[in-house]
Amino acid sequence: MTVSPELPSVDPKAANPPSGSSPVDATASDEASVTAPGAVGTSDQHDEASGLSENHDVSSGSDDVEAVAIDKVARDASTADDAPAESVVSAVASVAGAAGGVSLVAGLVWWAAVQSTSPQVLALLIVGAVLVAIYAIVNSRDLLVWAGSRGAQRGSVATVQSVAVIGLLVVINWTANNFGGQIDLTAARRYTLADQTQKVLSQLDRDVKVVAFFPSRQEDPFTRGTKSLLNQYQKASPRITIEFVDPDVNPGAAKQYDIKNYPITIFTSGDRKEETTGLTEQDFTSALLKLSRTEKKKVYFLQGHQERDPDSSQPTGFNTISQALKRENYVVEKLSFLTSPQVPSDAAVLVIAGARARALENEVKAVSDFLDAGGHVFALLEPKQETGYEAIFEKWNITVGNDLVIDPSRNYNGDPLTPAPLPQPGHRITGSLTDVLMPGSRTITPKSAAGTDLAIASLLKTTERGWGETTMAGQAKYDEGVDVKGPVSVAVAVNRSDPTAPVTPGATPTPGATPKVPKGRIVVVGNTEFASNTLAAPVLGNRDFFVNSVNWLAEEEDLISIRAEPQSAATVVMTNQSQVLVFFTTVVLVPVSALLIGIAIWWQRR
């Protein structure tokens, strides 16, 4: 590029130098002025070059801005293209996380319910963990950002505290379960072994192995409760060992014990074996009794005089009582004096249950001889019915009344003819007895045993308002001097003492050689219906009273207690006193109390 120099303009001051200056100075000044145009041209060239450079920088900056804009547009377009895909992945991950959480919770709940890691439980836990992991990986950046927030920090502190509390509770429960006892707060003592079971376990003199064949595929809450029940047996006695076997997983063990049907529980001790398909405490305790006792005592039910049938399932039958005795390890058989003129020598107890026909003389003598020989008789009588055994009862200081027991104070459902007599303390039969119902009873009164070798006790009595009605003409009411004044007895137990025979004076007694009078025991109850199928099953006190009486008669007092109960809903039997109490409490006391409180509050606010 060619730059033409420009001629400088002549400064007037330069043409007319000031006075005092020489011509030489003027000439120098002119030379300087002549040289200046070159300098001026050079400066102009530099300025032009600078302008070109500035123009180039502006052009370059515009190109960079344009490139950044283009790149941003490209990225936005790429982001816009990827947004739908990321949205789908995030949505799928959210669904997977929710499903995983549900699966984990379901698996934990299932495990807590069944107390075992079954394949189904493991599958739920594994699937839940995988799904939650997928959610965490996809949303890792958001989770990291959230973890750094203040809310997350506060939440983490609360989570740590919650986990610590839960962990402490788990440790306490584990310690109590493995090293401590348990407290049963249920009214029915559902999680406590019955007194009878504890007695049987405490008297075990041999090791017993219990093998329970319970398939896991059939496991339900009742089966799990049964396992817990068996574990209580093991905790209660060091001689009990429990093994649970799944016959589907271990068919060899099932074949070893020759198991074809299950669930079934095998009790073994040495070469003896008992098995039960039941799942209740009654079944297990009964199996232990059969296993631990080598002798099975026989209970004979006398027949031939319209007595109750121990095999009958009819409402008036005694099948419920018969089954209860068999669970106590007794053998129940029938006896007829037509085929056997005497009571068999192996009879532990002879039961006369509601005879409606008078016994013959030879039959009465057979029963009397059995008692005199140290036998045991359990007589249940119908009201206003002669049996022929009254002379035997008198001999044992028992008076049988020809009347009907009435108790307006303590009865069932307001029916005075169905008294609920009170168990009397001081006797092994009634020591742990609950309420008993005796519909249609007659009085059984003990005589004085002074001067005799008999020990006699009343077992059940009415309240003081009860009496023995002798006439039953018109409306029942107590007639002074005619009826039997209450409280009246409806059951009596008598046993003969066992004194030594007198020793000849001056003779040296031989230890163990002194003869003893044979012992005999008898229980007489003025009612038969209490032990029928109708009442023995729902009214537990009735069944316990019968079985306790048989145990006492058979000299098996160690078995007298509350029977081991199955886990079923209990039937509430309310006497008229209980009904009156409930009525006044719920219908009168509670509403009146609420009303009085409301009035008091209103009065204060007024």
Secondary structure, 3 states (H helix, E strand, C coil): CCCCCCCCCCCHHHHCCCCCCCHHHHHHHHHHHHHHHHHHHHHHHHHHHHHHHHHHHHHHHHHHHHHHHHHHHHHHHHHHHHHHHHHHHHHHHHHHHHHHHHHHHHHHHHHHHHCCCCHHHHHHHHHHHHHHHHHHHHCHHHHHHHHCCHHHHHHHHHHHHHHHHHHHHHHHHHHHHHHCCCCCCCCCCCCCCCHHHHHHHHCCCCCEEEEEECCHHHCCHHHHHHHHHHHHHHHHCCCEEEEEECCCCCHHHHHHCCCCCCCEEEEEECCEEEEECCCCHHHHHHHHHHHHCCCCCEEEEEECCCCCCCCCCCCCCCHHHHHHHHHCCCEEEEEECCCCCCCCCCEEEEEEECCCCCCCHHHHHHHHHHHHCCCEEEEECCCCCCCCCHHHHHHCCEEECCCEEECCCCEECCEEEEECCEECCCCCCCCCCCCCCCCCCCCEEECCCCCCCEEEEEEEECCCCCEEECCCCCCCCCCCCCCEECCCEEEEEEEECCCECCCCCCCCCCCCCCCECCCCEEEEECCCHHHCHHHHCCCHHHHHHHHHHHHHHCCCHHHCCCCCCCCCCCCCCCEHHHHHHHHHHHHHHHHHHHHHHHHHHHHHHC
